[in-house]
């Protein structure tokens, strides 16, 4: 197997550096992943009913922190959710779990979505202030066409965790009205790691319902309403001390699209939205629990944005006025084993209200037919207010001068140059961005982190985190070849991280101590990736991918969750209605780890995946069949993003069916 890995890597490097270098013609440092099940492109996906997490893993900018088999936390350029922005069609949504067991991505399904737009660094500041970048999950949307009715039925099964998947969709569209509806249900038992080792508490159940409807008011005006309801129950997190009995979200919006009778304005889009999330952690199914706890959390967000896009002479411009109001509250109630003792209650998020209002401006100036210059600026007002007197008083034990309200101004700016001619493309740029501390970083109260074994306490006096960023990309495309190299460097000032405080006693039984969120003078992160593909013929295509991240704090010690040398190579064969692919992927040994953050040395690994598909066509219907084997050799392995070295899934055989009529 290792000889096979070496062969593929040498093959990648030889052809990428013996040829000139290039990329797709593009004007922005963005990556778009096609997801979902409805568009014809998805008939060639190796696993049509993969989870959204599995689709996001294909990106060179995204990795995922895994605490179980469900709801993986996306990280962009090695930076976790505090430093990134994840939206659904531009809507801000915030999880209700203090342990990050419910990222935004867990509340949608591939059947809801058409694509995921991934932006690196300040290129992702359109919907809010960010350091690492952003992911915007775009909903599937019909157009005002006379296509009439469409019906889909999806079904799947996976052998490793006996996951059952069933779903359906009903769509209708004419010249004045359209409606999309779909439902998806997943039911999985415990999965098995390599060598048939069962991973207890890794089961989950998930129901997702979605509907979108649009009506044309006039040739240049239309209105759209959408709703997503997602409910996950009996979700196990084997790497954590608690599971989840309920994770539920209701995500709603109303959008108005307007095309003014002005040549300079391409579209004007305004959206009002509301979402509410309920999340309940549960330890009742765990054996040997020292003290039973209930840990529910709630997050409600009201928001709007008004986005205008247009063109004037050589200027392609975009403006986005956006605002949201969020309420985040989380509780913990401890039940002593002695019924005569009193219950213990505290706020872990003390009813924090966040108001944000910002304006984003972008100008893409066409220098000539081969090059352009993109300028962006974002200014936001951010206010936190602790609405719970009890929660405020609890935090004032550590911060006596703390006030209930705290306001900040957040700024970002970036500039990027892009060039594309005769198959050669390159770009470079720089940016500056700021972010406010998250609710946990600013106001968290005794949040236990099982990764390093410390209780964490927030710090409302933290400064804004600030980042200077530089990026570059170069690529080449000619005939069958396509290659691209990109890199980003972040110098982050007032880097927010937990630092031990020996003067405060922990609350969690067995905890290593207390960490208080503090700002380091600085930290640095280097992120790089390389992709290459070669189209042998209409039927054969080879792809390769390399990723490497390096993060250091102000003492040159490693930052957590930085990717070691990471590689993937695949060979696809797609003649006519048949598709097949063999994929080799793996990591080098993680040597840049830091025990201070709970990391240890993770060994290298390599796994082999295969998939096959065929499209059957009938009179007015079609059936798409996809099947494959993941981790063919049943390797027992773990990676640098697996919480507490949680083993990954062993050999898994899947089958997906999509029937359209």
Secondary structure, DSSP 8 states (H G I E B T S, - for coil): -HHHHHHHHHHHHHHHHHS--B----SSSEEEEE--SSSGGGGG-S-TT--HHHHHTTSSSEEEEBSSSS--EEEETTB-GGGEEEEETTEE-----TT--S-GGGG--GGGEEEEEEEEGGGG-TTS--SSEEEEEEE----S-S-EEEEEEEEEEETTTTEEEEEEEEEEE-SSEEEEEEEEEEEE---EEGGGEE-TT--EEEEEEEEEEEEEEETTEEEEEEEEEEEEEEE--TTSS-EEEEEEEEEEEEEEEE--S-TTEEEEEEEEEEEEEEEEEE-TTSSS-SSEEEEEEEEEEEEEEEEEEEEETTEEEEEEEEEEEEEEEEEEEEE-SSTTS--EEEEEEEEEEEEEEEEEEEEEEEEETTEEEEEEEEEEEEEEEE--HHHHHHHTTT-TT--SEEEEEEEEEEEEEEEEETTEEEEEEEEEEEE---HHHHHB-SEEETTTTEEEE--TT---EEEEEEEEEEEEEETTEEEEEEEEEEEEEEEEEEEE-TTS---STT--EEEEEEEEEEEEEEEEEEEEEEE-SSSEEEEEEEEEEEEEETTS-B-TT---SEEEEEEEE--TTEEEEEEEEEE----S--GGGT------EEEEEEEEEEEEE-SS-EEEEEEEEESTT------TTBGGG------EEEEEEEEE-
